[in-house]
């Protein structure tokens, strides 16, 4: 079924710069007819106007008076409902309007004929669709390696791609109507609305009946681009990878999870990606993606219950917190778990760095606050600590920071070392809003700068020397990390304080 004769879909939006690897993903291509669901639900204004119209009100002034709204807004809502044919020209509710009012679902006004692509390993549809597919000219070097010719002869561009094998794939049923509706909705949404999710289980039969497959599926390869994500963390290079949606050009958590899951069952694919990332690197995703899929799902659900679905916007935090929780659970088992304890401390500081640098980027320090300042900055920083609810002496870990280093990193917190980063966080909070994340964290942890400085030092110690920390300290570091992430995401803090490190002789 799959082989040199199978077409390869042409990517629409790809950034060819930087280190990358191309992977050909086997799919079944289906031509479908589907409604275009841009507005899957009635909004509150549409529901209210429909309900009052069904009750006998016809005048926009009367409806506006009942709802305490401006008549112009009601006229706009009425115009939308008439465009949907939910209201007639006299303002009466049509049968279609009664159906929409009953189930709250906006009946799509038009259909689209497009192609969707089904993953053969999971049976789900990829988050891409195209009405007019274009194909890449390819030349197969062997069963796994393919050369892709992405441009015309006059402007050549070739990429080598790795073809994923189909070992272990069974029979996959054609996609259902709801899957098709989801895929088409994602492909026809604007960039602003693409992340919105509709309600589950509410699509009425009148919409489902308009979905159909045209013919049978065709074997098709979809190219995925894997890219390296690198950053420098003190003396360690942190290297991970992401998978891009080649039809939008954006990194896709869906595609990365798809590849990571397949890596557990395909040794050639795993070796190819490990070779790309680098075996000797401190690769976060290498460790996370090897974790059992069900365990990752459980950790993600726990994190969403604690921090809400906003945590999904920060996949690196999900990975760090999941790895930290996994190692904490292992320390509960009999035996020596010093490696797991050290890993918890290591991940805790990585999570703090991720959050603190993001906080400073989102809440930049005004350069004017440093005008006229002279070294030493002890008194200035001590007073700033007092404004955040900490003691004057809490400036001790950052009092030796030079004014030039602060100014140099005002707009580049990603390059700041730990003392400078903590100083920027303090200044950001002092000159920020009342609910600034770092201010909230300092109010719950009056010795915050000392605790973070200690955690940073211990993180480096366990990475480069045989220092041993006990389980209690690992749990304390984890609790502080949980509070830091909660403050960052605007969630309630547990208000627990980390304890001083306890070194096991």
DRENDO-1510 file (C-alpha; in Angstrom, 1 decimal, always signed):
<recs>
REC; n; res; u; v; w
REC; 1; UNK; +0.0; +0.0; +0.0 .
REC; 2; UNK; +2.8; +2.4; +1.0 .
REC; 3; UNK; +6.0; +2.8; -0.9 .
REC; 4; UNK; +7.7; +4.8; -3.6 .
REC; 5; UNK; +4.4; +5.2; -5.5 .
REC; 6; UNK; +2.6; +6.8; -2.6 .
REC; 7; UNK; +2.3; +10.6; -2.9 .
REC; 8; UNK; +4.0; +13.0; -0.4 .
REC; 9; UNK; +2.0; +16.1; +0.6 .
REC; 10; UNK; +3.6; +19.4; -0.2 .
REC; 11; UNK; +4.1; +21.6; +2.9 .
REC; 12; UNK; +2.6; +25.1; +2.8 .
REC; 13; UNK; +4.5; +26.9; +5.5 .
REC; 14; UNK; +8.0; +25.8; +6.5 .
REC; 15; UNK; +10.9; +27.7; +8.0 .
REC; 16; UNK; +13.9; +26.0; +6.4 .
REC; 17; UNK; +16.5; +27.8; +8.6 .
REC; 18; UNK; +18.2; +26.1; +11.6 .
REC; 19; UNK; +18.8; +22.4; +12.5 .
REC; 20; UNK; +15.9; +20.2; +11.5 .
REC; 21; UNK; +15.0; +16.7; +10.5 .
REC; 22; UNK; +12.2; +15.7; +8.1 .
REC; 23; UNK; +9.9; +12.7; +8.8 .
REC; 24; UNK; +7.4; +11.2; +6.4 .
REC; 25; UNK; +4.3; +10.1; +8.4 .
REC; 26; UNK; +2.0; +7.5; +6.8 .
REC; 27; UNK; -1.7; +8.5; +6.6 .
REC; 28; UNK; -4.8; +7.7; +4.7 .
REC; 29; UNK; -6.2; +10.6; +2.7 .
REC; 30; UNK; -10.0; +11.0; +2.5 .
REC; 31; UNK; -12.0; +13.4; +0.4 .
REC; 32; UNK; -14.9; +14.6; +2.5 .
REC; 33; UNK; -17.9; +16.9; +2.4 .
REC; 34; UNK; -18.5; +18.7; +5.7 .
REC; 35; UNK; -20.3; +21.8; +7.0 .
REC; 36; UNK; -18.0; +24.7; +7.9 .
REC; 37; UNK; -18.4; +25.1; +11.7 .
REC; 38; UNK; -17.0; +28.5; +12.4 .
REC; 39; UNK; -19.5; +29.3; +15.2 .
REC; 40; UNK; -20.3; +26.0; +16.9 .
REC; 41; UNK; -22.6; +27.5; +19.6 .
REC; 42; UNK; -25.2; +30.2; +20.1 .
REC; 43; UNK; -23.8; +33.0; +22.2 .
REC; 44; UNK; -25.7; +34.4; +25.1 .
REC; 45; UNK; -27.1; +37.4; +23.2 .
REC; 46; UNK; -28.3; +35.2; +20.3 .
REC; 47; UNK; -30.0; +32.8; +22.8 .
REC; 48; UNK; -31.7; +35.6; +24.6 .
REC; 49; UNK; -33.0; +37.4; +21.5 .
REC; 50; UNK; -34.2; +34.1; +20.1 .
REC; 51; UNK; -36.0; +33.2; +23.3 .
REC; 52; UNK; -37.7; +36.6; +23.6 .
REC; 53; UNK; -38.7; +36.4; +19.9 .
REC; 54; UNK; -40.2; +33.0; +20.4 .
REC; 55; UNK; -42.2; +34.6; +23.3 .
REC; 56; UNK; -43.8; +37.1; +20.9 .
REC; 57; UNK; -41.5; +40.1; +21.1 .
REC; 58; UNK; -40.7; +41.6; +17.7 .
REC; 59; UNK; -39.4; +45.1; +18.3 .
REC; 60; UNK; -35.7; +45.6; +18.8 .
REC; 61; UNK; -36.6; +48.4; +21.2 .
REC; 62; UNK; -38.7; +46.1; +23.3 .
REC; 63; UNK; -36.1; +43.4; +23.3 .
REC; 64; UNK; -33.4; +45.9; +24.2 .
REC; 65; UNK; -35.5; +47.2; +27.1 .
REC; 66; UNK; -36.0; +43.7; +28.4 .
REC; 67; UNK; -32.3; +42.8; +28.2 .
REC; 68; UNK; -31.0; +46.3; +29.3 .
REC; 69; UNK; -29.0; +46.5; +26.1 .
REC; 70; UNK; -28.4; +49.1; +23.4 .
REC; 71; UNK; -30.9; +48.9; +20.5 .
REC; 72; UNK; -28.0; +49.0; +18.0 .
REC; 73; UNK; -26.5; +45.8; +19.6 .
REC; 74; UNK; -29.9; +44.1; +19.4 .
REC; 75; UNK; -30.3; +45.1; +15.8 .
REC; 76; UNK; -26.9; +43.5; +15.1 .
REC; 77; UNK; -27.8; +40.3; +16.8 .
REC; 78; UNK; -31.2; +40.2; +14.9 .
REC; 79; UNK; -29.3; +40.7; +11.6 .
REC; 80; UNK; -27.0; +37.7; +12.4 .
REC; 81; UNK; -30.0; +35.5; +13.3 .
REC; 82; UNK; -31.8; +36.5; +10.1 .
REC; 83; UNK; -28.6; +35.6; +8.1 .
REC; 84; UNK; -28.7; +32.2; +9.8 .
REC; 85; UNK; -32.4; +32.0; +8.9 .
REC; 86; UNK; -33.3; +31.6; +12.5 .
REC; 87; UNK; -35.6; +34.7; +12.3 .
REC; 88; UNK; -37.8; +35.7; +9.4 .
REC; 89; UNK; -38.0; +39.2; +8.0 .
REC; 90; UNK; -40.8; +40.0; +10.5 .
REC; 91; UNK; -38.7; +38.9; +13.5 .
REC; 92; UNK; -40.5; +35.6; +14.0 .
REC; 93; UNK; -38.6; +32.4; +14.9 .
REC; 94; UNK; -38.3; +29.9; +12.1 .
REC; 95; UNK; -38.3; +26.1; +12.6 .
REC; 96; UNK; -34.5; +26.2; +12.2 .
REC; 97; UNK; -34.3; +28.8; +14.9 .
REC; 98; UNK; -36.4; +26.7; +17.3 .
REC; 99; UNK; -34.0; +23.8; +16.6 .
REC; 100; UNK; -31.0; +26.0; +17.3 .
REC; 101; UNK; -32.6; +27.4; +20.5 .
REC; 102; UNK; -33.4; +23.8; +21.7 .
REC; 103; UNK; -29.8; +22.4; +21.4 .
REC; 104; UNK; -27.8; +25.7; +21.3 .
REC; 105; UNK; -25.9; +24.7; +18.2 .
REC; 106; UNK; -25.4; +27.0; +15.2 .
REC; 107; UNK; -26.4; +25.3; +12.0 .
REC; 108; UNK; -23.5; +25.9; +9.5 .
REC; 109; UNK; -24.6; +27.8; +6.5 .
REC; 110; UNK; -22.3; +26.3; +3.9 .
REC; 111; UNK; -20.4; +23.1; +3.1 .
REC; 112; UNK; -16.8; +22.5; +2.1 .
REC; 113; UNK; -15.2; +19.7; +0.0 .
REC; 114; UNK; -11.7; +19.1; +1.3 .
REC; 115; UNK; -9.2; +16.4; +2.2 .
REC; 116; UNK; -8.4; +15.1; +5.7 .
REC; 117; UNK; -5.6; +12.8; +6.8 .
REC; 118; UNK; -5.9; +9.9; +9.2 .
REC; 119; UNK; -3.0; +8.7; +11.4 .
REC; 120; UNK; -2.7; +4.9; +10.9 .
REC; 121; UNK; -1.3; +4.3; +14.4 .
REC; 122; UNK; -4.1; +6.0; +16.4 .
REC; 123; UNK; -7.0; +6.2; +13.9 .
REC; 124; UNK; -7.3; +10.0; +14.7 .
REC; 125; UNK; -7.3; +12.7; +12.1 .
REC; 126; UNK; -4.3; +15.0; +11.9 .
REC; 127; UNK; -5.0; +18.7; +12.6 .
REC; 128; UNK; -4.6; +19.6; +8.9 .
REC; 129; UNK; -6.9; +19.7; +5.9 .
REC; 130; UNK; -6.6; +21.0; +2.4 .
REC; 131; UNK; -9.0; +21.5; -0.4 .
REC; 132; UNK; -6.4; +21.3; -3.2 .
REC; 133; UNK; -3.5; +19.0; -2.2 .
REC; 134; UNK; -0.2; +19.5; -3.9 .
REC; 135; UNK; +2.6; +16.9; -4.1 .
REC; 136; UNK; +6.3; +16.8; -3.6 .
REC; 137; UNK; +8.6; +15.2; -6.2 .
REC; 138; UNK; +10.4; +12.5; -4.3 .
REC; 139; UNK; +13.2; +10.0; -5.0 .
REC; 140; UNK; +13.7; +7.0; -2.7 .
REC; 141; UNK; +17.2; +6.2; -1.7 .
REC; 142; UNK; +16.1; +3.0; +0.2 .
REC; 143; UNK; +13.1; +1.8; +2.2 .
REC; 144; UNK; +13.6; +4.4; +4.9 .
REC; 145; UNK; +15.3; +7.4; +3.3 .
REC; 146; UNK; +13.7; +9.7; +0.8 .
REC; 147; UNK; +15.0; +12.8; -1.0 .
REC; 148; UNK; +12.3; +15.5; -1.3 .
REC; 149; UNK; +12.4; +18.1; -4.1 .
REC; 150; UNK; +10.5; +21.0; -2.6 .
REC; 151; UNK; +10.9; +23.7; -5.3 .
REC; 152; UNK; +11.0; +24.0; -9.0 .
REC; 153; UNK; +14.0; +23.2; -11.2 .
REC; 154; UNK; +15.0; +26.8; -11.5 .
REC; 155; UNK; +15.0; +27.3; -7.7 .
REC; 156; UNK; +16.0; +23.8; -6.3 .
REC; 157; UNK; +15.6; +22.9; -2.6 .
REC; 158; UNK; +16.0; +19.3; -1.5 .
REC; 159; UNK; +15.6; +17.7; +1.9 .
REC; 160; UNK; +16.4; +14.2; +3.1 .
REC; 161; UNK; +13.5; +12.6; +5.0 .
REC; 162; UNK; +13.1; +9.5; +7.2 .
REC; 163; UNK; +10.1; +7.3; +6.4 .
REC; 164; UNK; +8.3; +5.9; +9.4 .
REC; 165; UNK; +7.6; +2.2; +9.0 .
REC; 166; UNK; +4.2; +0.6; +9.5 .
REC; 167; UNK; +5.2; -2.2; +11.8 .
REC; 168; UNK; +2.4; -3.2; +14.2 .
REC; 169; UNK; -0.3; -1.2; +12.4 .
REC; 170; UNK; -3.6; -3.1; +12.2 .
REC; 171; UNK; -6.9; -2.3; +10.5 .
REC; 172; UNK; -8.1; +1.3; +11.0 .
REC; 173; UNK; -11.7; +2.2; +10.4 .
REC; 174; UNK; -12.5; +5.3; +8.3 .
REC; 175; UNK; -13.0; +8.5; +10.3 .
REC; 176; UNK; -16.3; +9.2; +11.9 .
REC; 177; UNK; -18.5; +12.3; +11.3 .
REC; 178; UNK; -17.4; +14.0; +14.5 .
REC; 179; UNK; -13.7; +13.5; +13.7 .
REC; 180; UNK; -14.2; +15.1; +10.3 .
REC; 181; UNK; -16.1; +18.0; +11.7 .
REC; 182; UNK; -13.3; +18.7; +14.2 .
REC; 183; UNK; -10.6; +18.5; +11.5 .
REC; 184; UNK; -12.4; +20.7; +9.1 .
REC; 185; UNK; -13.2; +23.3; +11.8 .
REC; 186; UNK; -9.5; +23.5; +12.8 .
REC; 187; UNK; -8.4; +23.9; +9.2 .
REC; 188; UNK; -11.0; +26.7; +8.4 .
REC; 189; UNK; -10.5; +28.6; +11.7 .
REC; 190; UNK; -8.5; +31.8; +11.8 .
REC; 191; UNK; -5.3; +31.8; +13.8 .
REC; 192; UNK; -7.0; +33.6; +16.7 .
REC; 193; UNK; -9.8; +31.0; +16.9 .
REC; 194; UNK; -7.8; +27.9; +16.1 .
REC; 195; UNK; -7.2; +27.0; +19.7 .
REC; 196; UNK; -10.9; +27.2; +20.7 .
REC; 197; UNK; -12.6; +23.9; +21.5 .
REC; 198; UNK; -16.3; +23.3; +21.0 .
REC; 199; UNK; -18.4; +21.4; +23.5 .
REC; 200; UNK; -18.4; +17.6; +23.2 .
REC; 201; UNK; -21.4; +15.5; +22.5 .
REC; 202; UNK; -23.8; +18.4; +21.4 .
REC; 203; UNK; -23.6; +18.1; +17.6 .
REC; 204; UNK; -27.2; +17.5; +16.4 .
REC; 205; UNK; -28.2; +15.0; +13.8 .
REC; 206; UNK; -29.1; +17.8; +11.3 .
REC; 207; UNK; -25.4; +18.7; +11.2 .
REC; 208; UNK; -24.0; +15.2; +11.4 .
REC; 209; UNK; -26.1; +14.1; +8.5 .
REC; 210; UNK; -24.3; +16.6; +6.2 .
REC; 211; UNK; -20.9; +14.9; +6.7 .
REC; 212; UNK; -19.9; +12.2; +4.1 .
REC; 213; UNK; -16.9; +10.5; +2.7 .
REC; 214; UNK; -16.3; +10.7; -1.1 .
REC; 215; UNK; -14.8; +7.4; -2.2 .
REC; 216; UNK; -12.2; +5.4; -0.2 .
REC; 217; UNK; -9.0; +6.4; +1.4 .
REC; 218; UNK; -5.6; +6.8; -0.4 .
REC; 219; UNK; -2.2; +6.1; +1.0 .
REC; 220; UNK; -0.4; +9.4; +1.5 .
REC; 221; UNK; +2.8; +10.6; +3.3 .
REC; 222; UNK; +2.6; +13.8; +5.4 .
REC; 223; UNK; +6.0; +15.4; +6.1 .
REC; 224; UNK; +6.7; +16.6; +9.6 .
REC; 225; UNK; +9.6; +18.9; +10.5 .
REC; 226; UNK; +11.5; +18.3; +13.7 .
REC; 227; UNK; +13.5; +21.2; +15.0 .
REC; 228; UNK; +16.0; +21.6; +17.8 .
REC; 229; UNK; +15.3; +23.8; +20.8 .
REC; 230; UNK; +18.5; +24.8; +22.5 .
REC; 231; UNK; +19.4; +27.1; +25.5 .
REC; 232; UNK; +22.3; +27.6; +27.8 .
REC; 233; UNK; +21.7; +26.8; +31.5 .
REC; 234; UNK; +24.8; +27.8; +33.5 .
REC; 235; UNK; +27.3; +25.3; +32.3 .
REC; 236; UNK; +24.9; +22.8; +30.8 .
REC; 237; UNK; +23.4; +22.8; +27.3 .
REC; 238; UNK; +19.6; +22.0; +27.5 .
REC; 239; UNK; +18.6; +20.5; +24.2 .
REC; 240; UNK; +15.1; +19.4; +23.2 .
REC; 241; UNK; +13.0; +19.0; +20.0 .
REC; 242; UNK; +9.7; +20.1; +18.7 .
REC; 243; UNK; +7.6; +18.9; +15.7 .
REC; 244; UNK; +6.0; +21.5; +13.4 .
REC; 245; UNK; +2.7; +21.4; +11.6 .
REC; 246; UNK; +4.0; +21.9; +8.0 .
REC; 247; UNK; +0.6; +23.3; +6.9 .
REC; 248; UNK; +0.7; +26.2; +9.4 .
REC; 249; UNK; +4.4; +26.4; +10.1 .
REC; 250; UNK; +3.8; +26.4; +13.9 .
REC; 251; UNK; +5.1; +24.0; +16.5 .
REC; 252; UNK; +2.5; +21.4; +17.4 .
REC; 253; UNK; +2.2; +19.5; +20.7 .
REC; 254; UNK; -0.1; +17.0; +18.9 .
REC; 255; UNK; +2.6; +16.1; +16.3 .
REC; 256; UNK; +5.4; +15.9; +18.9 .
REC; 257; UNK; +3.3; +13.6; +21.1 .
REC; 258; UNK; +2.5; +11.5; +18.0 .
REC; 259; UNK; +6.2; +11.1; +17.2 .
REC; 260; UNK; +7.2; +10.6; +20.8 .
REC; 261; UNK; +4.7; +7.8; +21.2 .
REC; 262; UNK; +5.8; +6.1; +18.0 .
REC; 263; UNK; +9.4; +6.3; +19.2 .
REC; 264; UNK; +8.6; +3.8; +22.0 .
REC; 265; UNK; +7.6; +1.2; +19.4 .
REC; 266; UNK; +10.1; +2.0; +16.5 .
REC; 267; UNK; +13.7; +1.5; +17.3 .
REC; 268; UNK; +14.9; +3.1; +14.0 .
REC; 269; UNK; +12.8; +6.2; +14.6 .
REC; 270; UNK; +14.1; +6.5; +18.2 .
REC; 271; UNK; +17.7; +6.2; +17.1 .
REC; 272; UNK; +17.2; +8.8; +14.4 .
REC; 273; UNK; +15.8; +11.3; +16.8 .
REC; 274; UNK; +18.4; +10.6; +19.6 .
REC; 275; UNK; +21.1; +11.1; +17.0 .
REC; 276; UNK; +19.5; +14.4; +16.0 .
REC; 277; UNK; +19.1; +15.6; +19.6 .
REC; 278; UNK; +22.4; +14.2; +20.9 .
REC; 279; UNK; +22.8; +11.4; +23.4 .
REC; 280; UNK; +25.1; +13.3; +25.7 .
REC; 281; UNK; +22.9; +16.4; +26.0 .
REC; 282; UNK; +20.7; +17.0; +29.0 .
REC; 283; UNK; +17.6; +16.5; +26.9 .
REC; 284; UNK; +14.5; +17.2; +28.8 .
REC; 285; UNK; +12.1; +15.8; +26.2 .
REC; 286; UNK; +14.2; +12.6; +25.8 .
REC; 287; UNK; +13.4; +11.8; +29.4 .
REC; 288; UNK; +9.8; +12.9; +29.3 .
REC; 289; UNK; +8.9; +11.2; +26.1 .
REC; 290; UNK; +10.2; +7.9; +27.3 .
REC; 291; UNK; +7.8; +8.0; +30.2 .
REC; 292; UNK; +4.8; +5.7; +29.9 .
REC; 293; UNK; +2.0; +7.4; +27.9 .
REC; 294; UNK; -0.7; +6.6; +30.5 .
REC; 295; UNK; +1.6; +8.0; +33.3 .
REC; 296; UNK; +2.1; +11.2; +31.3 .
REC; 297; UNK; -1.7; +11.5; +30.9 .
REC; 298; UNK; -2.2; +11.0; +34.6 .
REC; 299; UNK; +0.4; +13.6; +35.5 .
REC; 300; UNK; -1.1; +16.1; +33.0 .
REC; 301; UNK; -4.6; +15.6; +34.4 .
REC; 302; UNK; -3.3; +16.2; +37.9 .
REC; 303; UNK; -1.5; +19.4; +36.8 .
REC; 304; UNK; -4.6; +20.7; +35.0 .
REC; 305; UNK; -6.7; +20.1; +38.1 .
REC; 306; UNK; -4.1; +22.1; +40.1 .
REC; 307; UNK; -3.4; +24.9; +37.7 .
REC; 308; UNK; -6.3; +24.8; +35.2 .
REC; 309; UNK; -6.0; +24.2; +31.5 .
REC; 310; UNK; -3.7; +27.3; +31.3 .
REC; 311; UNK; -0.8; +24.9; +32.1 .
REC; 312; UNK; -1.3; +23.5; +28.5 .
REC; 313; UNK; +0.2; +26.8; +27.2 .
REC; 314; UNK; +3.6; +25.9; +28.8 .
REC; 315; UNK; +4.5; +22.3; +27.7 .
REC; 316; UNK; +8.0; +22.7; +29.2 .
REC; 317; UNK; +6.5; +23.2; +32.7 .
REC; 318; UNK; +4.2; +20.2; +32.2 .
REC; 319; UNK; +7.3; +18.1; +31.4 .
REC; 320; UNK; +9.4; +19.4; +34.3 .
REC; 321; UNK; +6.6; +19.1; +36.9 .
REC; 322; UNK; +5.8; +15.6; +35.6 .
REC; 323; UNK; +9.4; +14.4; +35.8 .
REC; 324; UNK; +9.7; +16.0; +39.3 .
REC; 325; UNK; +6.5; +14.2; +40.5 .
REC; 326; UNK; +7.7; +10.9; +39.0 .
REC; 327; UNK; +11.0; +11.1; +40.8 .
REC; 328; UNK; +9.3; +12.1; +44.1 .
REC; 329; UNK; +7.0; +9.0; +43.8 .
REC; 330; UNK; +10.0; +6.8; +43.3 .
REC; 331; UNK; +11.6; +8.1; +46.5 .
REC; 332; UNK; +8.7; +6.6; +48.5 .
REC; 333; UNK; +9.9; +3.1; +47.5 .
REC; 334; UNK; +12.4; +1.1; +49.6 .
REC; 335; UNK; +16.1; +1.5; +48.7 .
REC; 336; UNK; +18.6; +4.3; +47.9 .
REC; 337; UNK; +17.0; +7.0; +45.7 .
REC; 338; UNK; +19.7; +9.7; +45.9 .
REC; 339; UNK; +19.6; +10.0; +42.1 .
REC; 340; UNK; +15.9; +10.7; +42.1 .
REC; 341; UNK; +16.2; +13.2; +45.0 .
REC; 342; UNK; +19.0; +15.1; +43.1 .
REC; 343; UNK; +16.8; +15.0; +40.0 .
REC; 344; UNK; +13.9; +16.6; +41.8 .
REC; 345; UNK; +16.1; +19.5; +42.9 .
REC; 346; UNK; +17.6; +19.8; +39.4 .
REC; 347; UNK; +14.1; +20.0; +37.8 .
REC; 348; UNK; +12.8; +22.3; +40.5 .
REC; 349; UNK; +15.4; +24.9; +39.6 .
REC; 350; UNK; +14.8; +24.4; +35.9 .
REC; 351; UNK; +11.1; +25.1; +36.4 .
REC; 352; UNK; +11.9; +28.2; +38.5 .
REC; 353; UNK; +14.3; +29.6; +35.8 .
REC; 354; UNK; +11.6; +29.0; +33.1 .
REC; 355; UNK; +9.0; +30.9; +35.2 .
REC; 356; UNK; +11.1; +33.7; +36.5 .
REC; 357; UNK; +12.6; +34.6; +33.1 .
REC; 358; UNK; +9.1; +34.6; +31.7 .
REC; 359; UNK; +7.8; +36.8; +34.5 .
REC; 360; UNK; +10.5; +39.4; +33.8 .
REC; 361; UNK; +9.8; +39.3; +30.1 .
REC; 362; UNK; +6.0; +39.8; +30.7 .
REC; 363; UNK; +6.6; +42.5; +33.4 .
REC; 364; UNK; +9.7; +44.4; +32.2 .
REC; 365; UNK; +11.7; +46.5; +34.7 .
REC; 366; UNK; +11.4; +50.2; +33.9 .
REC; 367; UNK; +14.9; +51.5; +33.1 .
REC; 368; UNK; +14.1; +54.8; +34.9 .
REC; 369; UNK; +14.1; +53.0; +38.3 .
REC; 370; UNK; +17.9; +52.7; +38.1 .
REC; 371; UNK; +18.5; +56.4; +37.2 .
REC; 372; UNK; +20.8; +58.0; +39.7 .
REC; 373; UNK; +21.6; +54.8; +41.5 .
REC; 374; UNK; +25.1; +54.2; +42.7 .
REC; 375; UNK; +26.8; +51.1; +44.1 .
REC; 376; UNK; +26.6; +49.5; +46.5 .
REC; 377; UNK; +22.9; +48.8; +46.1 .
REC; 378; UNK; +22.3; +47.3; +49.5 .
REC; 379; UNK; +20.0; +50.0; +50.9 .
REC; 380; UNK; +18.0; +50.2; +47.6 .
REC; 381; UNK; +17.5; +46.5; +47.3 .
REC; 382; UNK; +16.7; +46.1; +51.0 .
REC; 383; UNK; +14.0; +48.7; +50.7 .
REC; 384; UNK; +12.6; +46.9; +47.6 .
REC; 385; UNK; +12.5; +43.6; +49.6 .
REC; 386; UNK; +10.5; +45.4; +52.4 .
REC; 387; UNK; +8.0; +46.6; +49.8 .
REC; 388; UNK; +7.4; +43.0; +48.8 .
REC; 389; UNK; +6.8; +41.9; +52.4 .
REC; 390; UNK; +10.2; +40.4; +53.0 .
REC; 391; UNK; +12.8; +41.6; +55.5 .
REC; 392; UNK; +15.5; +44.1; +54.7 .
REC; 393; UNK; +18.2; +41.4; +55.2 .
REC; 394; UNK; +16.6; +39.4; +52.4 .
REC; 395; UNK; +18.7; +41.5; +49.9 .
REC; 396; UNK; +21.8; +39.6; +51.1 .
REC; 397; UNK; +21.9; +37.1; +48.2 .
REC; 398; UNK; +21.7; +39.8; +45.6 .
REC; 399; UNK; +23.5; +42.7; +47.3 .
REC; 400; UNK; +26.7; +42.1; +45.3 .
REC; 401; UNK; +25.0; +42.4; +41.9 .
REC; 402; UNK; +26.6; +45.2; +39.9 .
REC; 403; UNK; +24.5; +48.0; +38.5 .
REC; 404; UNK; +26.0; +47.5; +35.0 .
REC; 405; UNK; +24.9; +43.8; +35.0 .
REC; 406; UNK; +21.3; +44.8; +35.9 .
REC; 407; UNK; +21.2; +47.4; +33.1 .
REC; 408; UNK; +22.7; +45.0; +30.6 .
REC; 409; UNK; +20.1; +42.3; +31.2 .
REC; 410; UNK; +17.0; +44.5; +31.5 .
REC; 411; UNK; +15.7; +43.5; +28.1 .
REC; 412; UNK; +17.4; +40.1; +28.0 .
REC; 413; UNK; +16.5; +38.1; +31.1 .
REC; 414; UNK; +17.2; +34.8; +29.3 .
REC; 415; UNK; +20.9; +35.6; +29.6 .
REC; 416; UNK; +21.0; +36.7; +33.2 .
REC; 417; UNK; +22.7; +34.6; +35.9 .
REC; 418; UNK; +20.9; +33.7; +39.1 .
REC; 419; UNK; +21.6; +36.8; +41.2 .
REC; 420; UNK; +20.9; +39.2; +38.4 .
REC; 421; UNK; +17.7; +37.3; +37.5 .
REC; 422; UNK; +16.4; +37.4; +41.1 .
REC; 423; UNK; +17.3; +41.2; +41.2 .
REC; 424; UNK; +15.3; +41.7; +38.0 .
REC; 425; UNK; +12.3; +39.8; +39.6 .
REC; 426; UNK; +12.4; +42.0; +42.7 .
REC; 427; UNK; +12.5; +45.2; +40.7 .
REC; 428; UNK; +9.8; +43.9; +38.3 .
REC; 429; UNK; +7.5; +43.2; +41.3 .
REC; 430; UNK; +8.1; +46.5; +43.0 .
REC; 431; UNK; +7.2; +48.4; +39.9 .
REC; 432; UNK; +4.5; +46.0; +38.8 .
REC; 433; UNK; +0.8; +45.6; +39.5 .
REC; 434; UNK; -0.6; +44.6; +42.9 .
REC; 435; UNK; -1.1; +41.0; +41.9 .
REC; 436; UNK; +2.4; +40.6; +40.3 .
REC; 437; UNK; +3.3; +36.9; +40.5 .
REC; 438; UNK; +6.7; +37.5; +42.3 .
REC; 439; UNK; +5.0; +39.8; +44.8 .
REC; 440; UNK; +2.4; +37.1; +45.6 .
REC; 441; UNK; +5.2; +34.6; +46.0 .
REC; 442; UNK; +7.2; +36.8; +48.3 .
REC; 443; UNK; +4.2; +37.4; +50.5 .
REC; 444; UNK; +3.8; +33.6; +51.0 .
REC; 445; UNK; +7.6; +33.0; +51.3 .
REC; 446; UNK; +9.2; +35.9; +53.3 .
REC; 447; UNK; +12.7; +34.3; +52.8 .
REC; 448; UNK; +12.1; +33.8; +49.1 .
REC; 449; UNK; +15.4; +35.1; +47.8 .
REC; 450; UNK; +17.4; +33.0; +50.2 .
REC; 451; UNK; +15.3; +29.9; +49.4 .
REC; 452; UNK; +15.7; +30.4; +45.6 .
REC; 453; UNK; +19.5; +31.1; +45.9 .
REC; 454; UNK; +19.9; +28.0; +48.0 .
REC; 455; UNK; +17.9; +25.9; +45.6 .
REC; 456; UNK; +20.0; +27.2; +42.7 .
REC; 457; UNK; +23.2; +26.4; +44.5 .
REC; 458; UNK; +22.1; +22.9; +45.4 .
REC; 459; UNK; +21.0; +22.3; +41.9 .
REC; 460; UNK; +24.5; +23.0; +40.7 .
REC; 461; UNK; +26.0; +21.0; +43.5 .
REC; 462; UNK; +24.1; +17.8; +42.8 .
REC; 463; UNK; +25.0; +18.2; +39.1 .
REC; 464; UNK; +28.7; +18.6; +39.6 .
REC; 465; UNK; +29.7; +17.1; +43.0 .
REC; 466; UNK; +28.7; +14.3; +45.4 .
REC; 467; UNK; +26.6; +16.5; +47.7 .
REC; 468; UNK; +23.6; +14.5; +49.1 .
REC; 469; UNK; +20.3; +16.0; +49.9 .
REC; 470; UNK; +17.6; +14.2; +51.8 .
REC; 471; UNK; +14.0; +13.4; +50.8 .
REC; 472; UNK; +12.5; +16.1; +53.0 .
REC; 473; UNK; +14.4; +18.8; +51.2 .
REC; 474; UNK; +13.4; +17.4; +47.8 .
REC; 475; UNK; +9.7; +17.6; +48.9 .
REC; 476; UNK; +10.2; +21.1; +50.1 .
REC; 477; UNK; +11.8; +22.1; +46.8 .
REC; 478; UNK; +8.8; +20.6; +45.0 .
REC; 479; UNK; +6.3; +22.5; +47.1 .
REC; 480; UNK; +8.1; +25.8; +46.4 .
REC; 481; UNK; +8.0; +25.0; +42.7 .
REC; 482; UNK; +4.3; +24.3; +42.9 .
REC; 483; UNK; +3.7; +27.7; +44.5 .
REC; 484; UNK; +5.9; +29.5; +42.0 .
REC; 485; UNK; +4.0; +28.0; +39.1 .
REC; 486; UNK; +0.7; +28.8; +40.8 .
REC; 487; UNK; +1.7; +32.4; +41.3 .
REC; 488; UNK; +2.7; +32.6; +37.6 .
REC; 489; UNK; -0.6; +31.2; +36.4 .
REC; 490; UNK; -2.7; +33.3; +38.9 .
REC; 491; UNK; -3.8; +30.4; +41.0 .
REC; 492; UNK; -4.0; +30.2; +44.9 .
REC; 493; UNK; -0.8; +29.4; +46.6 .
REC; 494; UNK; -0.3; +26.6; +49.2 .
REC; 495; UNK; +1.6; +29.1; +51.3 .
REC; 496; UNK; +4.1; +26.4; +52.4 .
REC; 497; UNK; +7.7; +27.4; +53.0 .
REC; 498; UNK; +10.7; +25.5; +51.8 .
REC; 499; UNK; +13.1; +24.3; +54.5 .
REC; 500; UNK; +16.8; +24.8; +54.7 .
REC; 501; UNK; +18.7; +22.0; +52.9 .
REC; 502; UNK; +19.7; +19.0; +54.9 .
REC; 503; UNK; +22.9; +17.4; +53.7 .
REC; 504; UNK; +23.3; +13.7; +54.3 .
REC; 505; UNK; +26.9; +13.0; +55.4 .
</recs>
